[in-house]
Each structure stands twice: as C-alpha cells, then as structure tokens.
C-alpha cells in the first residue's frame, strides 16, 4: 500500500474521530476570539488524529465568524491536504513538524496575542515570577528563533527551543506564540494562560525589576498543580 492509499485508508477507518476533531477544533477557535488572542483571521488551532498520520487545522484566511467544521482541513503530517475544500493555514508546515517530532503532542495553537507577542518582539523570555506561571509552565516561557513562514523552519525552532523545558508555550521571536498540549484543549488553555501571565508580568515590570521565584518553589508549585490540583 503506497502512502496515498494508506492515508485514505486511515481517513476511512477513523472517519468518526476525524469528524469529531474537525468539529472540536472549529469550536475551540471561538476561545481565541473570546480571550482576545487573535485579530481578523490570524491564528490557528490544529489537532492530531490519534492512531493515524493525519492532523486537522484551520483553513487559511477564513473569518472566525464564518468558520464551520466542514472548513477545517485534514492534512497528513507533512502538511499536505488530504480532505477539505480550502487551503490549510500558512502555518501548517510548522504544526506538522511538531507532530512528527513530538509524538506526545496532540494539539498545537498559534496566536499573536498582544502582550505575549510584545515579549516575542523584544526577544525576551517571560520570567517565572508568579505562582500561575510556575503552575502552568513550570518555569520561564522561552523565546525561540526568528523564522520565516513557508516551510517547517518555525516548527523546527519550536521543537528545539522546548527541548528540555516544561513550558508548553514558546515565544517565537518577532512572530508570536505557539503552545502545545497532549490534547487540543490543553494547548488552547496554555495559549490563554500565556497571554494572561505575559500581561501580568508586563504590568509588574512597570514598577521596577521583578524577581524570579526560587527554583525549588517553582518545582513544588508545578508538581502540585500538575498532580494534585482540580478534580
């Protein structure tokens, strides 16, 4: 069976999950506008289809108000469209590279949220100086290299930068935010939280230098939040 036939076979056998994820990814884009993480048609969400070499992602240039589940594009893990009526996001190659390199990742989100992107424009990591950062990110939110859109260079920068980091978020220099999650909901949450702490830390620095939390406290807070918090 060649690669095209294999993908079509996966698409057929997993059609129910593909349909569910297209609907879920479509719905989650409303969270990006709800939390003011995107403007116009910028930003995108993708999800890996479990057990396949497929992903689903927002189409390029389609309004959030007009977005439907049928608009969400199914691609292989090299960014090539497999099903859908639109061209996929211009960031598809970056998402696809992350999925190829990180089997643990099930969802990727990209935003240009203003406060976090301002840190990215400065090429400056967000220091872990508040408990909310320790909880969600386990340390500083790092900065990745500048890379042009159009191939997998951004994806390579994401993977390289997050290697060895607990943070599910990276600020790509001069560009914006990418967040990863075991599932797509976790990636969306990380995007929301990234903007929240970026704003808080920006405000804090208006009053003077901000001191990073001690590493042992960061470790304790992260462990508690990841293993004991919630239901």
SEBA-522460 format. One record per residue (C-alpha): residue in three letters; x, y, z. Coordinates in pm, whole numbers, always signed. Example, Ala and Ser with C-alpha at 12.3 -4.5 7.8 and 13.67 -1.06 7.14 Angstrom:
BEGIN
{rec 'ALA'; {+1230; -450; +780}}
{rec 'SER'; {+1367; -106; +714}}
# end
This chain:
BEGIN
{rec 'UNK'; {+0; +0; +0}}
{rec 'UNK'; {+152; +335; -103}}
{rec 'UNK'; {+141; +643; +121}}
{rec 'UNK'; {-163; +795; -51}}
{rec 'UNK'; {-361; +474; -16}}
{rec 'UNK'; {-251; +442; +346}}
{rec 'UNK'; {-376; +792; +430}}
{rec 'UNK'; {-708; +729; +256}}
{rec 'UNK'; {-742; +403; +447}}
{rec 'UNK'; {-674; +585; +776}}
{rec 'UNK'; {-920; +857; +679}}
{rec 'UNK'; {-1189; +596; +614}}
{rec 'UNK'; {-1121; +384; +924}}
{rec 'UNK'; {-1102; +686; +1154}}
{rec 'UNK'; {-1376; +892; +986}}
{rec 'UNK'; {-1574; +927; +1309}}
{rec 'UNK'; {-1277; +1066; +1502}}
{rec 'UNK'; {-1184; +1294; +1213}}
{rec 'UNK'; {-1537; +1434; +1207}}
{rec 'UNK'; {-1535; +1483; +1585}}
{rec 'UNK'; {-1199; +1661; +1582}}
{rec 'UNK'; {-1296; +1888; +1295}}
{rec 'UNK'; {-1599; +1999; +1495}}
{rec 'UNK'; {-1400; +2035; +1818}}
{rec 'UNK'; {-1118; +2234; +1656}}
{rec 'UNK'; {-1373; +2459; +1486}}
{rec 'UNK'; {-1547; +2527; +1819}}
{rec 'UNK'; {-1223; +2593; +2005}}
{rec 'UNK'; {-1133; +2877; +1769}}
{rec 'UNK'; {-1406; +3073; +1946}}
{rec 'UNK'; {-1187; +3064; +2258}}
{rec 'UNK'; {-916; +3255; +2071}}
{rec 'UNK'; {-1152; +3541; +1994}}
{rec 'UNK'; {-1319; +3519; +2337}}
{rec 'UNK'; {-985; +3577; +2514}}
{rec 'UNK'; {-864; +3837; +2259}}
{rec 'UNK'; {-573; +3623; +2143}}
{rec 'UNK'; {-620; +3689; +1769}}
{rec 'UNK'; {-732; +3961; +1527}}
{rec 'UNK'; {-904; +3932; +1190}}
{rec 'UNK'; {-814; +3586; +1051}}
{rec 'UNK'; {-476; +3544; +1223}}
{rec 'UNK'; {-401; +3247; +1448}}
{rec 'UNK'; {-487; +2880; +1416}}
{rec 'UNK'; {-552; +2558; +1604}}
{rec 'UNK'; {-469; +2204; +1496}}
{rec 'UNK'; {-518; +1858; +1641}}
{rec 'UNK'; {-354; +1525; +1569}}
{rec 'UNK'; {-592; +1242; +1474}}
{rec 'UNK'; {-490; +967; +1721}}
{rec 'UNK'; {-360; +645; +1569}}
{rec 'UNK'; {-306; +800; +1226}}
{rec 'UNK'; {-66; +1011; +1023}}
{rec 'UNK'; {-330; +1284; +998}}
{rec 'UNK'; {-400; +1622; +1154}}
{rec 'UNK'; {-683; +1875; +1124}}
{rec 'UNK'; {-621; +2250; +1106}}
{rec 'UNK'; {-789; +2584; +1038}}
{rec 'UNK'; {-801; +2694; +673}}
{rec 'UNK'; {-605; +2997; +557}}
{rec 'UNK'; {-776; +3336; +566}}
{rec 'UNK'; {-1124; +3224; +671}}
{rec 'UNK'; {-1310; +3452; +915}}
{rec 'UNK'; {-1369; +3317; +1264}}
{rec 'UNK'; {-1734; +3418; +1237}}
{rec 'UNK'; {-1774; +3213; +920}}
{rec 'UNK'; {-1574; +2908; +1028}}
{rec 'UNK'; {-1757; +2572; +1022}}
{rec 'UNK'; {-1647; +2217; +1095}}
{rec 'UNK'; {-1652; +2143; +720}}
{rec 'UNK'; {-1399; +2424; +667}}
{rec 'UNK'; {-1140; +2254; +888}}
{rec 'UNK'; {-878; +2092; +663}}
{rec 'UNK'; {-744; +1738; +707}}
{rec 'UNK'; {-372; +1710; +626}}
{rec 'UNK'; {-102; +1449; +656}}
{rec 'UNK'; {+188; +1505; +895}}
{rec 'UNK'; {+389; +1673; +621}}
{rec 'UNK'; {+122; +1939; +579}}
{rec 'UNK'; {-27; +1805; +257}}
{rec 'UNK'; {-408; +1839; +230}}
{rec 'UNK'; {-598; +1511; +232}}
{rec 'UNK'; {-957; +1630; +274}}
{rec 'UNK'; {-1127; +1969; +274}}
{rec 'UNK'; {-1248; +2244; +46}}
{rec 'UNK'; {-992; +2509; +144}}
{rec 'UNK'; {-617; +2556; +158}}
{rec 'UNK'; {-484; +2490; +508}}
{rec 'UNK'; {-329; +2756; +730}}
{rec 'UNK'; {+0; +2910; +621}}
{rec 'UNK'; {+142; +2772; +949}}
{rec 'UNK'; {+54; +2411; +861}}
{rec 'UNK'; {+416; +2308; +800}}
{rec 'UNK'; {+511; +2429; +1150}}
{rec 'UNK'; {+229; +2232; +1312}}
{rec 'UNK'; {+311; +1923; +1107}}
{rec 'UNK'; {+677; +1931; +1207}}
{rec 'UNK'; {+581; +1947; +1576}}
{rec 'UNK'; {+361; +1638; +1539}}
{rec 'UNK'; {+635; +1448; +1357}}
{rec 'UNK'; {+897; +1536; +1616}}
{rec 'UNK'; {+681; +1513; +1928}}
{rec 'UNK'; {+457; +1203; +1942}}
{rec 'UNK'; {+334; +1321; +2284}}
{rec 'UNK'; {+170; +1630; +2133}}
{rec 'UNK'; {-196; +1610; +2034}}
{rec 'UNK'; {-275; +1978; +1981}}
{rec 'UNK'; {-97; +2295; +1866}}
{rec 'UNK'; {-217; +2656; +1887}}
{rec 'UNK'; {-70; +2969; +1731}}
{rec 'UNK'; {-168; +3323; +1830}}
{rec 'UNK'; {-45; +3679; +1802}}
{rec 'UNK'; {-186; +3771; +2144}}
{rec 'UNK'; {-65; +4127; +2214}}
{rec 'UNK'; {+120; +4107; +2545}}
{rec 'UNK'; {+293; +3775; +2475}}
{rec 'UNK'; {+381; +3887; +2122}}
{rec 'UNK'; {+530; +4207; +2266}}
{rec 'UNK'; {+772; +3989; +2466}}
{rec 'UNK'; {+844; +3795; +2145}}
{rec 'UNK'; {+913; +4123; +1962}}
{rec 'UNK'; {+1173; +4207; +2226}}
{rec 'UNK'; {+1317; +3856; +2202}}
{rec 'UNK'; {+1279; +3823; +2577}}
{rec 'UNK'; {+1166; +3522; +2779}}
{rec 'UNK'; {+889; +3581; +3033}}
{rec 'UNK'; {+1045; +3522; +3378}}
{rec 'UNK'; {+866; +3290; +3618}}
{rec 'UNK'; {+790; +3537; +3896}}
{rec 'UNK'; {+430; +3443; +3986}}
{rec 'UNK'; {+272; +3120; +4101}}
{rec 'UNK'; {+40; +3098; +3798}}
{rec 'UNK'; {+347; +3069; +3576}}
{rec 'UNK'; {+505; +2803; +3797}}
{rec 'UNK'; {+178; +2606; +3794}}
{rec 'UNK'; {+116; +2602; +3420}}
{rec 'UNK'; {+462; +2649; +3265}}
{rec 'UNK'; {+700; +2510; +3525}}
{rec 'UNK'; {+943; +2797; +3471}}
{rec 'UNK'; {+1014; +3079; +3227}}
{rec 'UNK'; {+836; +3091; +2892}}
{rec 'UNK'; {+1129; +3068; +2649}}
{rec 'UNK'; {+1199; +3254; +2326}}
{rec 'UNK'; {+1256; +3066; +2001}}
{rec 'UNK'; {+1446; +3191; +1695}}
{rec 'UNK'; {+1304; +3409; +1423}}
{rec 'UNK'; {+1199; +3209; +1117}}
{rec 'UNK'; {+1005; +3291; +803}}
{rec 'UNK'; {+666; +3135; +731}}
{rec 'UNK'; {+651; +2895; +437}}
{rec 'UNK'; {+826; +2576; +543}}
{rec 'UNK'; {+896; +2383; +862}}
{rec 'UNK'; {+1160; +2626; +997}}
{rec 'UNK'; {+921; +2759; +1259}}
{rec 'UNK'; {+832; +2406; +1366}}
{rec 'UNK'; {+1199; +2317; +1399}}
{rec 'UNK'; {+1254; +2626; +1613}}
{rec 'UNK'; {+960; +2534; +1838}}
{rec 'UNK'; {+1083; +2180; +1894}}
{rec 'UNK'; {+1445; +2283; +1953}}
{rec 'UNK'; {+1352; +2560; +2195}}
{rec 'UNK'; {+1116; +2349; +2405}}
{rec 'UNK'; {+1358; +2056; +2428}}
{rec 'UNK'; {+1432; +2022; +2799}}
{rec 'UNK'; {+1167; +2279; +2900}}
{rec 'UNK'; {+848; +2206; +3091}}
{rec 'UNK'; {+677; +2504; +2929}}
{rec 'UNK'; {+403; +2416; +2678}}
{rec 'UNK'; {+446; +2765; +2530}}
{rec 'UNK'; {+720; +2928; +2325}}
{rec 'UNK'; {+752; +3288; +2206}}
{rec 'UNK'; {+883; +3278; +1851}}
{rec 'UNK'; {+1097; +3587; +1810}}
{rec 'UNK'; {+937; +3864; +1607}}
{rec 'UNK'; {+632; +3648; +1539}}
{rec 'UNK'; {+404; +3527; +1817}}
{rec 'UNK'; {+307; +3241; +2044}}
{rec 'UNK'; {+291; +2867; +1984}}
{rec 'UNK'; {+153; +2634; +2251}}
{rec 'UNK'; {+146; +2255; +2265}}
{rec 'UNK'; {-67; +2008; +2458}}
{rec 'UNK'; {-128; +1638; +2498}}
{rec 'UNK'; {-474; +1726; +2369}}
{rec 'UNK'; {-602; +2026; +2178}}
{rec 'UNK'; {-788; +2165; +2480}}
{rec 'UNK'; {-465; +2172; +2681}}
{rec 'UNK'; {-291; +2363; +2403}}
{rec 'UNK'; {-573; +2621; +2396}}
{rec 'UNK'; {-558; +2660; +2775}}
{rec 'UNK'; {-182; +2717; +2755}}
{rec 'UNK'; {-238; +2992; +2495}}
{rec 'UNK'; {-491; +3165; +2721}}
{rec 'UNK'; {-264; +3137; +3025}}
{rec 'UNK'; {+41; +3254; +2829}}
{rec 'UNK'; {-128; +3582; +2741}}
{rec 'UNK'; {-255; +3623; +3098}}
{rec 'UNK'; {+89; +3590; +3258}}
{rec 'UNK'; {+252; +3797; +2982}}
{rec 'UNK'; {+16; +4083; +3065}}
{rec 'UNK'; {+68; +4047; +3440}}
{rec 'UNK'; {+446; +4042; +3409}}
{rec 'UNK'; {+441; +4342; +3175}}
{rec 'UNK'; {+240; +4540; +3431}}
{rec 'UNK'; {+466; +4426; +3715}}
{rec 'UNK'; {+777; +4548; +3537}}
{rec 'UNK'; {+636; +4898; +3505}}
{rec 'UNK'; {+709; +4938; +3876}}
{rec 'UNK'; {+1068; +4817; +3853}}
{rec 'UNK'; {+1268; +4494; +3835}}
{rec 'UNK'; {+1083; +4167; +3900}}
{rec 'UNK'; {+1247; +3887; +4095}}
{rec 'UNK'; {+1211; +3532; +3965}}
{rec 'UNK'; {+1069; +3275; +4208}}
{rec 'UNK'; {+1325; +3039; +4363}}
{rec 'UNK'; {+1364; +2723; +4155}}
{rec 'UNK'; {+1270; +2492; +4443}}
{rec 'UNK'; {+940; +2680; +4485}}
{rec 'UNK'; {+875; +2667; +4110}}
{rec 'UNK'; {+932; +2291; +4117}}
{rec 'UNK'; {+698; +2241; +4415}}
{rec 'UNK'; {+422; +2456; +4267}}
{rec 'UNK'; {+446; +2282; +3929}}
{rec 'UNK'; {+432; +1936; +4086}}
{rec 'UNK'; {+130; +2025; +4298}}
{rec 'UNK'; {-63; +2182; +4011}}
{rec 'UNK'; {+13; +1905; +3762}}
{rec 'UNK'; {-56; +1618; +4002}}
{rec 'UNK'; {-298; +1732; +4274}}
{rec 'UNK'; {-496; +2035; +4153}}
{rec 'UNK'; {-859; +2005; +4039}}
{rec 'UNK'; {-1088; +1704; +4003}}
# end
